[in-house]
Amino acid sequence: MHNFPRPSTPAVSVERDPVDGVCPECGASQLASYRVLSEGGWWQVVKCQQCLACVSRSPGPLFGAYVPLSSMLQGD
Ligand SMILES: [Zn+2]
């Protein structure tokens, strides 16, 4: 009776949106945008899937979803 120790751990996958453009580090056109939990909370990052260079990083929508209404106010 053979019991194959098959690891049932699925590949960790997060939602990755392909991004147009090329990596400034390796030149690969494999940029993807996704969220990561890092210092300060969630960040929306764009990383090269080839060399994992971080192309851009901005606060994630969970903490940065505020829309300043001041743009609608026109003083003076
Ligand atoms: Zn790259």
PDB file of the backbone (N, CA, C, O) and the ligand in Angstrom, with CONECT records:
HET     ZN  A 101       1
ATOM      1  N   MET A   1       0.859  -1.198   0.000  1.00  0.00           N
ATOM      2  CA  MET A   1       0.000   0.000   0.000  1.00  0.00           C
ATOM      3  C   MET A   1       0.887   1.237   0.000  1.00  0.00           C
ATOM      4  O   MET A   1       1.466   1.631   1.013  1.00  0.00           O
ATOM      5  N   HIS A   2       0.960   1.801  -1.132  1.00  0.00           N
ATOM      6  CA  HIS A   2       1.830   2.968  -1.264  1.00  0.00           C
ATOM      7  C   HIS A   2       1.055   4.250  -1.030  1.00  0.00           C
ATOM      8  O   HIS A   2      -0.052   4.461  -1.526  1.00  0.00           O
ATOM      9  N   ASN A   3       1.684   5.061  -0.273  1.00  0.00           N
ATOM     10  CA  ASN A   3       1.063   6.351   0.011  1.00  0.00           C
ATOM     11  C   ASN A   3       2.019   7.440  -0.428  1.00  0.00           C
ATOM     12  O   ASN A   3       2.983   7.760   0.268  1.00  0.00           O
ATOM     13  N   PHE A   4       1.752   7.982  -1.546  1.00  0.00           N
ATOM     14  CA  PHE A   4       2.649   9.003  -2.079  1.00  0.00           C
ATOM     15  C   PHE A   4       2.499  10.303  -1.290  1.00  0.00           C
ATOM     16  O   PHE A   4       1.411  10.874  -1.207  1.00  0.00           O
ATOM     17  N   PRO A   5       3.564  10.739  -0.739  1.00  0.00           N
ATOM     18  CA  PRO A   5       3.514  12.013   0.001  1.00  0.00           C
ATOM     19  C   PRO A   5       3.410  13.190  -0.957  1.00  0.00           C
ATOM     20  O   PRO A   5       4.385  13.891  -1.229  1.00  0.00           O
ATOM     21  N   ARG A   6       2.235  13.375  -1.441  1.00  0.00           N
ATOM     22  CA  ARG A   6       2.058  14.459  -2.407  1.00  0.00           C
ATOM     23  C   ARG A   6       1.754  15.758  -1.674  1.00  0.00           C
ATOM     24  O   ARG A   6       0.723  15.879  -1.013  1.00  0.00           O
ATOM     25  N   PRO A   7       2.631  16.704  -1.791  1.00  0.00           N
ATOM     26  CA  PRO A   7       2.372  18.000  -1.126  1.00  0.00           C
ATOM     27  C   PRO A   7       1.135  18.658  -1.699  1.00  0.00           C
ATOM     28  O   PRO A   7       1.026  18.894  -2.902  1.00  0.00           O
ATOM     29  N   SER A   8       0.215  18.945  -0.808  1.00  0.00           N
ATOM     30  CA  SER A   8      -1.058  19.507  -1.263  1.00  0.00           C
ATOM     31  C   SER A   8      -1.068  21.030  -1.157  1.00  0.00           C
ATOM     32  O   SER A   8      -2.121  21.668  -1.159  1.00  0.00           O
ATOM     33  N   THR A   9       0.116  21.581  -1.066  1.00  0.00           N
ATOM     34  CA  THR A   9       0.173  23.031  -0.965  1.00  0.00           C
ATOM     35  C   THR A   9       0.125  23.654  -2.357  1.00  0.00           C
ATOM     36  O   THR A   9       1.060  23.512  -3.145  1.00  0.00           O
ATOM     37  N   PRO A  10      -0.940  24.322  -2.639  1.00  0.00           N
ATOM     38  CA  PRO A  10      -1.035  24.969  -3.958  1.00  0.00           C
ATOM     39  C   PRO A  10      -0.058  26.126  -4.061  1.00  0.00           C
ATOM     40  O   PRO A  10       0.339  26.717  -3.057  1.00  0.00           O
ATOM     41  N   ALA A  11       0.306  26.426  -5.239  1.00  0.00           N
ATOM     42  CA  ALA A  11       1.199  27.554  -5.454  1.00  0.00           C
ATOM     43  C   ALA A  11       0.528  28.836  -4.971  1.00  0.00           C
ATOM     44  O   ALA A  11      -0.624  29.128  -5.291  1.00  0.00           O
ATOM     45  N   VAL A  12       1.272  29.559  -4.216  1.00  0.00           N
ATOM     46  CA  VAL A  12       0.726  30.815  -3.713  1.00  0.00           C
ATOM     47  C   VAL A  12       0.527  31.766  -4.883  1.00  0.00           C
ATOM     48  O   VAL A  12       1.466  32.157  -5.576  1.00  0.00           O
ATOM     49  N   SER A  13      -0.707  32.110  -5.065  1.00  0.00           N
ATOM     50  CA  SER A  13      -0.995  32.991  -6.187  1.00  0.00           C
ATOM     51  C   SER A  13      -1.773  34.201  -5.718  1.00  0.00           C
ATOM     52  O   SER A  13      -2.756  34.085  -4.986  1.00  0.00           O
ATOM     53  N   VAL A  14      -1.330  35.332  -6.140  1.00  0.00           N
ATOM     54  CA  VAL A  14      -2.079  36.548  -5.886  1.00  0.00           C
ATOM     55  C   VAL A  14      -2.538  37.082  -7.220  1.00  0.00           C
ATOM     56  O   VAL A  14      -2.016  36.722  -8.275  1.00  0.00           O
ATOM     57  N   GLU A  15      -3.519  37.942  -7.148  1.00  0.00           N
ATOM     58  CA  GLU A  15      -4.013  38.503  -8.388  1.00  0.00           C
ATOM     59  C   GLU A  15      -2.961  39.420  -9.001  1.00  0.00           C
ATOM     60  O   GLU A  15      -2.564  40.425  -8.412  1.00  0.00           O
ATOM     61  N   ARG A  16      -2.536  39.055 -10.163  1.00  0.00           N
ATOM     62  CA  ARG A  16      -1.534  39.859 -10.834  1.00  0.00           C
ATOM     63  C   ARG A  16      -2.073  40.362 -12.157  1.00  0.00           C
ATOM     64  O   ARG A  16      -2.514  39.597 -13.015  1.00  0.00           O
ATOM     65  N   ASP A  17      -2.022  41.654 -12.286  1.00  0.00           N
ATOM     66  CA  ASP A  17      -2.471  42.253 -13.527  1.00  0.00           C
ATOM     67  C   ASP A  17      -1.267  42.546 -14.400  1.00  0.00           C
ATOM     68  O   ASP A  17      -0.355  43.259 -13.981  1.00  0.00           O
ATOM     69  N   PRO A  18      -1.253  42.011 -15.592  1.00  0.00           N
ATOM     70  CA  PRO A  18      -0.154  42.319 -16.495  1.00  0.00           C
ATOM     71  C   PRO A  18      -0.100  43.800 -16.811  1.00  0.00           C
ATOM     72  O   PRO A  18      -1.126  44.449 -17.016  1.00  0.00           O
ATOM     73  N   VAL A  19       1.099  44.313 -16.848  1.00  0.00           N
ATOM     74  CA  VAL A  19       1.288  45.732 -17.089  1.00  0.00           C
ATOM     75  C   VAL A  19       2.135  45.909 -18.345  1.00  0.00           C
ATOM     76  O   VAL A  19       3.149  45.239 -18.540  1.00  0.00           O
ATOM     77  N   ASP A  20       1.694  46.813 -19.168  1.00  0.00           N
ATOM     78  CA  ASP A  20       2.476  47.107 -20.361  1.00  0.00           C
ATOM     79  C   ASP A  20       3.765  47.815 -19.974  1.00  0.00           C
ATOM     80  O   ASP A  20       3.804  48.599 -19.026  1.00  0.00           O
ATOM     81  N   GLY A  21       4.797  47.528 -20.710  1.00  0.00           N
ATOM     82  CA  GLY A  21       6.066  48.171 -20.435  1.00  0.00           C
ATOM     83  C   GLY A  21       7.173  47.144 -20.320  1.00  0.00           C
ATOM     84  O   GLY A  21       6.939  45.935 -20.327  1.00  0.00           O
ATOM     85  N   VAL A  22       8.362  47.652 -20.217  1.00  0.00           N
ATOM     86  CA  VAL A  22       9.510  46.768 -20.093  1.00  0.00           C
ATOM     87  C   VAL A  22      10.239  47.071 -18.793  1.00  0.00           C
ATOM     88  O   VAL A  22      10.187  48.189 -18.281  1.00  0.00           O
ATOM     89  N   CYS A  23      10.904  46.079 -18.280  1.00  0.00           N
ATOM     90  CA  CYS A  23      11.647  46.223 -17.043  1.00  0.00           C
ATOM     91  C   CYS A  23      12.901  47.065 -17.292  1.00  0.00           C
ATOM     92  O   CYS A  23      13.659  46.794 -18.223  1.00  0.00           O
ATOM     93  N   PRO A  24      13.116  48.076 -16.467  1.00  0.00           N
ATOM     94  CA  PRO A  24      14.310  48.896 -16.631  1.00  0.00           C
ATOM     95  C   PRO A  24      15.581  48.144 -16.249  1.00  0.00           C
ATOM     96  O   PRO A  24      16.686  48.583 -16.566  1.00  0.00           O
ATOM     97  N   GLU A  25      15.424  47.030 -15.578  1.00  0.00           N
ATOM     98  CA  GLU A  25      16.599  46.287 -15.127  1.00  0.00           C
ATOM     99  C   GLU A  25      17.056  45.267 -16.161  1.00  0.00           C
ATOM    100  O   GLU A  25      18.229  45.223 -16.531  1.00  0.00           O
ATOM    101  N   CYS A  26      16.118  44.453 -16.619  1.00  0.00           N
ATOM    102  CA  CYS A  26      16.510  43.369 -17.520  1.00  0.00           C
ATOM    103  C   CYS A  26      15.876  43.503 -18.895  1.00  0.00           C
ATOM    104  O   CYS A  26      16.220  42.758 -19.812  1.00  0.00           O
ATOM    105  N   GLY A  27      14.950  44.451 -19.045  1.00  0.00           N
ATOM    106  CA  GLY A  27      14.374  44.683 -20.352  1.00  0.00           C
ATOM    107  C   GLY A  27      13.253  43.729 -20.731  1.00  0.00           C
ATOM    108  O   GLY A  27      12.749  43.775 -21.853  1.00  0.00           O
ATOM    109  N   ALA A  28      12.863  42.870 -19.808  1.00  0.00           N
ATOM    110  CA  ALA A  28      11.789  41.933 -20.108  1.00  0.00           C
ATOM    111  C   ALA A  28      10.438  42.631 -20.041  1.00  0.00           C
ATOM    112  O   ALA A  28      10.216  43.498 -19.195  1.00  0.00           O
ATOM    113  N   SER A  29       9.553  42.252 -20.928  1.00  0.00           N
ATOM    114  CA  SER A  29       8.215  42.840 -20.912  1.00  0.00           C
ATOM    115  C   SER A  29       7.288  41.940 -20.106  1.00  0.00           C
ATOM    116  O   SER A  29       6.266  41.465 -20.601  1.00  0.00           O
ATOM    117  N   GLN A  30       7.663  41.724 -18.879  1.00  0.00           N
ATOM    118  CA  GLN A  30       6.878  40.840 -18.010  1.00  0.00           C
ATOM    119  C   GLN A  30       6.552  41.551 -16.706  1.00  0.00           C
ATOM    120  O   GLN A  30       6.741  41.016 -15.613  1.00  0.00           O
ATOM    121  N   LEU A  31       6.064  42.755 -16.855  1.00  0.00           N
ATOM    122  CA  LEU A  31       5.696  43.506 -15.659  1.00  0.00           C
ATOM    123  C   LEU A  31       4.309  43.106 -15.211  1.00  0.00           C
ATOM    124  O   LEU A  31       3.420  42.857 -16.025  1.00  0.00           O
ATOM    125  N   ALA A  32       4.140  43.049 -13.898  1.00  0.00           N
ATOM    126  CA  ALA A  32       2.839  42.711 -13.338  1.00  0.00           C
ATOM    127  C   ALA A  32       2.581  43.577 -12.128  1.00  0.00           C
ATOM    128  O   ALA A  32       3.495  43.906 -11.372  1.00  0.00           O
ATOM    129  N   SER A  33       1.333  43.938 -11.958  1.00  0.00           N
ATOM    130  CA  SER A  33       0.940  44.780 -10.838  1.00  0.00           C
ATOM    131  C   SER A  33       0.145  43.951  -9.848  1.00  0.00           C
ATOM    132  O   SER A  33      -0.795  43.248 -10.221  1.00  0.00           O
ATOM    133  N   TYR A  34       0.526  44.038  -8.598  1.00  0.00           N
ATOM    134  CA  TYR A  34      -0.214  43.321  -7.582  1.00  0.00           C
ATOM    135  C   TYR A  34       0.056  43.935  -6.226  1.00  0.00           C
ATOM    136  O   TYR A  34       0.924  44.795  -6.079  1.00  0.00           O
ATOM    137  N   ARG A  35      -0.695  43.489  -5.242  1.00  0.00           N
ATOM    138  CA  ARG A  35      -0.591  44.050  -3.908  1.00  0.00           C
ATOM    139  C   ARG A  35       0.308  43.194  -3.032  1.00  0.00           C
ATOM    140  O   ARG A  35       0.297  41.966  -3.109  1.00  0.00           O
ATOM    141  N   VAL A  36       1.067  43.853  -2.218  1.00  0.00           N
ATOM    142  CA  VAL A  36       1.893  43.141  -1.260  1.00  0.00           C
ATOM    143  C   VAL A  36       1.699  43.781   0.108  1.00  0.00           C
ATOM    144  O   VAL A  36       1.462  44.983   0.232  1.00  0.00           O
ATOM    145  N   LEU A  37       1.805  42.948   1.118  1.00  0.00           N
ATOM    146  CA  LEU A  37       1.727  43.455   2.480  1.00  0.00           C
ATOM    147  C   LEU A  37       3.136  43.704   2.965  1.00  0.00           C
ATOM    148  O   LEU A  37       3.928  42.775   3.122  1.00  0.00           O
ATOM    149  N   SER A  38       3.440  44.960   3.200  1.00  0.00           N
ATOM    150  CA  SER A  38       4.792  45.324   3.581  1.00  0.00           C
ATOM    151  C   SER A  38       4.737  46.373   4.674  1.00  0.00           C
ATOM    152  O   SER A  38       3.698  46.612   5.288  1.00  0.00           O
ATOM    153  N   GLU A  39       5.848  46.970   4.891  1.00  0.00           N
ATOM    154  CA  GLU A  39       5.927  47.990   5.925  1.00  0.00           C
ATOM    155  C   GLU A  39       4.920  49.101   5.652  1.00  0.00           C
ATOM    156  O   GLU A  39       4.909  49.688   4.570  1.00  0.00           O
ATOM    157  N   GLY A  40       4.076  49.386   6.637  1.00  0.00           N
ATOM    158  CA  GLY A  40       3.100  50.453   6.466  1.00  0.00           C
ATOM    159  C   GLY A  40       1.784  49.972   5.909  1.00  0.00           C
ATOM    160  O   GLY A  40       0.870  50.772   5.707  1.00  0.00           O
ATOM    161  N   GLY A  41       1.664  48.668   5.653  1.00  0.00           N
ATOM    162  CA  GLY A  41       0.395  48.147   5.156  1.00  0.00           C
ATOM    163  C   GLY A  41       0.518  47.622   3.738  1.00  0.00           C
ATOM    164  O   GLY A  41       1.563  47.117   3.327  1.00  0.00           O
ATOM    165  N   TRP A  42      -0.569  47.752   3.005  1.00  0.00           N
ATOM    166  CA  TRP A  42      -0.618  47.212   1.659  1.00  0.00           C
ATOM    167  C   TRP A  42      -0.041  48.199   0.659  1.00  0.00           C
ATOM    168  O   TRP A  42      -0.249  49.410   0.744  1.00  0.00           O
ATOM    169  N   TRP A  43       0.680  47.643  -0.273  1.00  0.00           N
ATOM    170  CA  TRP A  43       1.252  48.453  -1.338  1.00  0.00           C
ATOM    171  C   TRP A  43       0.887  47.841  -2.680  1.00  0.00           C
ATOM    172  O   TRP A  43       0.877  46.624  -2.862  1.00  0.00           O
ATOM    173  N   GLN A  44       0.596  48.716  -3.587  1.00  0.00           N
ATOM    174  CA  GLN A  44       0.385  48.275  -4.959  1.00  0.00           C
ATOM    175  C   GLN A  44       1.728  48.402  -5.670  1.00  0.00           C
ATOM    176  O   GLN A  44       2.256  49.501  -5.842  1.00  0.00           O
ATOM    177  N   VAL A  45       2.255  47.285  -6.068  1.00  0.00           N
ATOM    178  CA  VAL A  45       3.581  47.310  -6.661  1.00  0.00           C
ATOM    179  C   VAL A  45       3.522  46.821  -8.109  1.00  0.00           C
ATOM    180  O   VAL A  45       2.641  46.054  -8.499  1.00  0.00           O
ATOM    181  N   VAL A  46       4.461  47.280  -8.858  1.00  0.00           N
ATOM    182  CA  VAL A  46       4.660  46.756 -10.205  1.00  0.00           C
ATOM    183  C   VAL A  46       6.044  46.138 -10.229  1.00  0.00           C
ATOM    184  O   VAL A  46       7.056  46.817 -10.052  1.00  0.00           O
ATOM    185  N   LYS A  47       6.063  44.852 -10.449  1.00  0.00           N
ATOM    186  CA  LYS A  47       7.342  44.149 -10.417  1.00  0.00           C
ATOM    187  C   LYS A  47       7.550  43.373 -11.699  1.00  0.00           C
ATOM    188  O   LYS A  47       6.614  42.896 -12.340  1.00  0.00           O
ATOM    189  N   CYS A  48       8.818  43.271 -12.039  1.00  0.00           N
ATOM    190  CA  CYS A  48       9.191  42.447 -13.180  1.00  0.00           C
ATOM    191  C   CYS A  48       9.136  40.987 -12.762  1.00  0.00           C
ATOM    192  O   CYS A  48       9.724  40.598 -11.753  1.00  0.00           O
ATOM    193  N   GLN A  49       8.435  40.193 -13.536  1.00  0.00           N
ATOM    194  CA  GLN A  49       8.317  38.782 -13.202  1.00  0.00           C
ATOM    195  C   GLN A  49       9.545  37.987 -13.640  1.00  0.00           C
ATOM    196  O   GLN A  49       9.673  36.797 -13.351  1.00  0.00           O
ATOM    197  N   GLN A  50      10.425  38.661 -14.329  1.00  0.00           N
ATOM    198  CA  GLN A  50      11.629  38.002 -14.807  1.00  0.00           C
ATOM    199  C   GLN A  50      12.738  38.085 -13.757  1.00  0.00           C
ATOM    200  O   GLN A  50      13.338  37.074 -13.393  1.00  0.00           O
ATOM    201  N   CYS A  51      12.996  39.285 -13.284  1.00  0.00           N
ATOM    202  CA  CYS A  51      14.089  39.467 -12.327  1.00  0.00           C
ATOM    203  C   CYS A  51      13.589  40.019 -10.997  1.00  0.00           C
ATOM    204  O   CYS A  51      14.377  40.265 -10.084  1.00  0.00           O
ATOM    205  N   LEU A  52      12.268  40.213 -10.892  1.00  0.00           N
ATOM    206  CA  LEU A  52      11.641  40.662  -9.657  1.00  0.00           C
ATOM    207  C   LEU A  52      12.090  42.057  -9.235  1.00  0.00           C
ATOM    208  O   LEU A  52      12.046  42.411  -8.056  1.00  0.00           O
ATOM    209  N   ALA A  53      12.515  42.825 -10.200  1.00  0.00           N
ATOM    210  CA  ALA A  53      12.841  44.209  -9.887  1.00  0.00           C
ATOM    211  C   ALA A  53      11.561  44.974  -9.613  1.00  0.00           C
ATOM    212  O   ALA A  53      10.551  44.789 -10.293  1.00  0.00           O
ATOM    213  N   CYS A  54      11.616  45.829  -8.616  1.00  0.00           N
ATOM    214  CA  CYS A  54      10.451  46.635  -8.274  1.00  0.00           C
ATOM    215  C   CYS A  54      10.453  47.884  -9.143  1.00  0.00           C
ATOM    216  O   CYS A  54      11.335  48.735  -9.027  1.00  0.00           O
ATOM    217  N   VAL A  55       9.474  47.978  -9.997  1.00  0.00           N
ATOM    218  CA  VAL A  55       9.422  49.105 -10.923  1.00  0.00           C
ATOM    219  C   VAL A  55       8.750  50.303 -10.280  1.00  0.00           C
ATOM    220  O   VAL A  55       9.213  51.435 -10.420  1.00  0.00           O
ATOM    221  N   SER A  56       7.663  50.052  -9.579  1.00  0.00           N
ATOM    222  CA  SER A  56       6.992  51.156  -8.906  1.00  0.00           C
ATOM    223  C   SER A  56       6.269  50.623  -7.683  1.00  0.00           C
ATOM    224  O   SER A  56       5.964  49.435  -7.582  1.00  0.00           O
ATOM    225  N   ARG A  57       6.005  51.532  -6.760  1.00  0.00           N
ATOM    226  CA  ARG A  57       5.311  51.131  -5.543  1.00  0.00           C
ATOM    227  C   ARG A  57       4.490  52.301  -5.050  1.00  0.00           C
ATOM    228  O   ARG A  57       4.982  53.427  -4.970  1.00  0.00           O
ATOM    229  N   SER A  58       3.248  52.037  -4.722  1.00  0.00           N
ATOM    230  CA  SER A  58       2.375  53.089  -4.221  1.00  0.00           C
ATOM    231  C   SER A  58       1.455  52.490  -3.168  1.00  0.00           C
ATOM    232  O   SER A  58       1.202  51.286  -3.175  1.00  0.00           O
ATOM    233  N   PRO A  59       0.959  53.315  -2.272  1.00  0.00           N
ATOM    234  CA  PRO A  59       0.068  52.809  -1.233  1.00  0.00           C
ATOM    235  C   PRO A  59      -1.125  52.069  -1.818  1.00  0.00           C
ATOM    236  O   PRO A  59      -1.734  52.524  -2.786  1.00  0.00           O
ATOM    237  N   GLY A  60      -1.452  50.935  -1.231  1.00  0.00           N
ATOM    238  CA  GLY A  60      -2.545  50.117  -1.726  1.00  0.00           C
ATOM    239  C   GLY A  60      -3.885  50.787  -1.511  1.00  0.00           C
ATOM    240  O   GLY A  60      -3.990  51.739  -0.738  1.00  0.00           O
ATOM    241  N   PRO A  61      -4.907  50.299  -2.187  1.00  0.00           N
ATOM    242  CA  PRO A  61      -6.237  50.906  -2.124  1.00  0.00           C
ATOM    243  C   PRO A  61      -6.881  50.774  -0.756  1.00  0.00           C
ATOM    244  O   PRO A  61      -7.788  51.538  -0.427  1.00  0.00           O
ATOM    245  N   LEU A  62      -6.428  49.818   0.049  1.00  0.00           N
ATOM    246  CA  LEU A  62      -7.043  49.652   1.353  1.00  0.00           C
ATOM    247  C   LEU A  62      -6.786  50.857   2.235  1.00  0.00           C
ATOM    248  O   LEU A  62      -7.650  51.264   3.012  1.00  0.00           O
ATOM    249  N   PHE A  63      -5.618  51.414   2.117  1.00  0.00           N
ATOM    250  CA  PHE A  63      -5.272  52.551   2.954  1.00  0.00           C
ATOM    251  C   PHE A  63      -5.211  53.843   2.161  1.00  0.00           C
ATOM    252  O   PHE A  63      -5.145  54.929   2.736  1.00  0.00           O
ATOM    253  N   GLY A  64      -5.232  53.727   0.874  1.00  0.00           N
ATOM    254  CA  GLY A  64      -5.030  54.938   0.075  1.00  0.00           C
ATOM    255  C   GLY A  64      -6.201  55.217  -0.838  1.00  0.00           C
ATOM    256  O   GLY A  64      -6.039  55.813  -1.903  1.00  0.00           O
ATOM    257  N   ALA A  65      -7.407  54.779  -0.415  1.00  0.00           N
ATOM    258  CA  ALA A  65      -8.562  54.917  -1.291  1.00  0.00           C
ATOM    259  C   ALA A  65      -9.270  56.248  -1.116  1.00  0.00           C
ATOM    260  O   ALA A  65     -10.334  56.478  -1.691  1.00  0.00           O
ATOM    261  N   TYR A  66      -8.681  57.110  -0.329  1.00  0.00           N
ATOM    262  CA  TYR A  66      -9.341  58.389  -0.103  1.00  0.00           C
ATOM    263  C   TYR A  66      -9.235  59.266  -1.344  1.00  0.00           C
ATOM    264  O   TYR A  66      -8.203  59.313  -2.014  1.00  0.00           O
ATOM    265  N   VAL A  67     -10.309  59.941  -1.620  1.00  0.00           N
ATOM    266  CA  VAL A  67     -10.300  60.874  -2.740  1.00  0.00           C
ATOM    267  C   VAL A  67     -10.475  62.280  -2.193  1.00  0.00           C
ATOM    268  O   VAL A  67     -11.530  62.610  -1.651  1.00  0.00           O
ATOM    269  N   PRO A  68      -9.491  63.075  -2.324  1.00  0.00           N
ATOM    270  CA  PRO A  68      -9.602  64.436  -1.792  1.00  0.00           C
ATOM    271  C   PRO A  68     -10.688  65.224  -2.506  1.00  0.00           C
ATOM    272  O   PRO A  68     -10.680  65.383  -3.727  1.00  0.00           O
ATOM    273  N   LEU A  69     -11.621  65.710  -1.699  1.00  0.00           N
ATOM    274  CA  LEU A  69     -12.707  66.478  -2.294  1.00  0.00           C
ATOM    275  C   LEU A  69     -12.307  67.931  -2.533  1.00  0.00           C
ATOM    276  O   LEU A  69     -13.065  68.719  -3.099  1.00  0.00           O
ATOM    277  N   SER A  70     -11.107  68.260  -2.089  1.00  0.00           N
ATOM    278  CA  SER A  70     -10.683  69.651  -2.225  1.00  0.00           C
ATOM    279  C   SER A  70     -10.574  70.065  -3.700  1.00  0.00           C
ATOM    280  O   SER A  70     -10.578  71.247  -4.042  1.00  0.00           O
ATOM    281  N   SER A  71     -10.479  69.044  -4.552  1.00  0.00           N
ATOM    282  CA  SER A  71     -10.375  69.371  -5.965  1.00  0.00           C
ATOM    283  C   SER A  71     -11.684  69.943  -6.488  1.00  0.00           C
ATOM    284  O   SER A  71     -11.728  70.572  -7.545  1.00  0.00           O
ATOM    285  N   MET A  72     -12.793  69.703  -5.696  1.00  0.00           N
ATOM    286  CA  MET A  72     -14.082  70.218  -6.137  1.00  0.00           C
ATOM    287  C   MET A  72     -14.347  71.604  -5.572  1.00  0.00           C
ATOM    288  O   MET A  72     -15.256  72.311  -6.007  1.00  0.00           O
ATOM    289  N   LEU A  73     -13.533  71.972  -4.598  1.00  0.00           N
ATOM    290  CA  LEU A  73     -13.737  73.282  -3.972  1.00  0.00           C
ATOM    291  C   LEU A  73     -12.832  74.325  -4.645  1.00  0.00           C
ATOM    292  O   LEU A  73     -11.617  74.160  -4.753  1.00  0.00           O
ATOM    293  N   GLN A  74     -13.448  75.340  -5.064  1.00  0.00           N
ATOM    294  CA  GLN A  74     -12.684  76.405  -5.704  1.00  0.00           C
ATOM    295  C   GLN A  74     -12.890  77.709  -4.946  1.00  0.00           C
ATOM    296  O   GLN A  74     -13.915  78.379  -5.073  1.00  0.00           O
ATOM    297  N   GLY A  75     -11.898  78.036  -4.169  1.00  0.00           N
ATOM    298  CA  GLY A  75     -11.986  79.278  -3.417  1.00  0.00           C
ATOM    299  C   GLY A  75     -11.568  80.450  -4.291  1.00  0.00           C
ATOM    300  O   GLY A  75     -11.428  80.342  -5.509  1.00  0.00           O
ATOM    301  N   ASP A  76     -11.381  81.544  -3.631  1.00  0.00           N
ATOM    302  CA  ASP A  76     -10.925  82.752  -4.318  1.00  0.00           C
ATOM    303  C   ASP A  76     -12.034  83.429  -5.093  1.00  0.00           C
ATOM    304  O   ASP A  76     -11.805  84.461  -5.725  1.00  0.00           O
TER     305      ASP A  76
HETATM  306 ZN    ZN A 101      13.385  42.584 -14.966  1.00  0.00          ZN2+
END
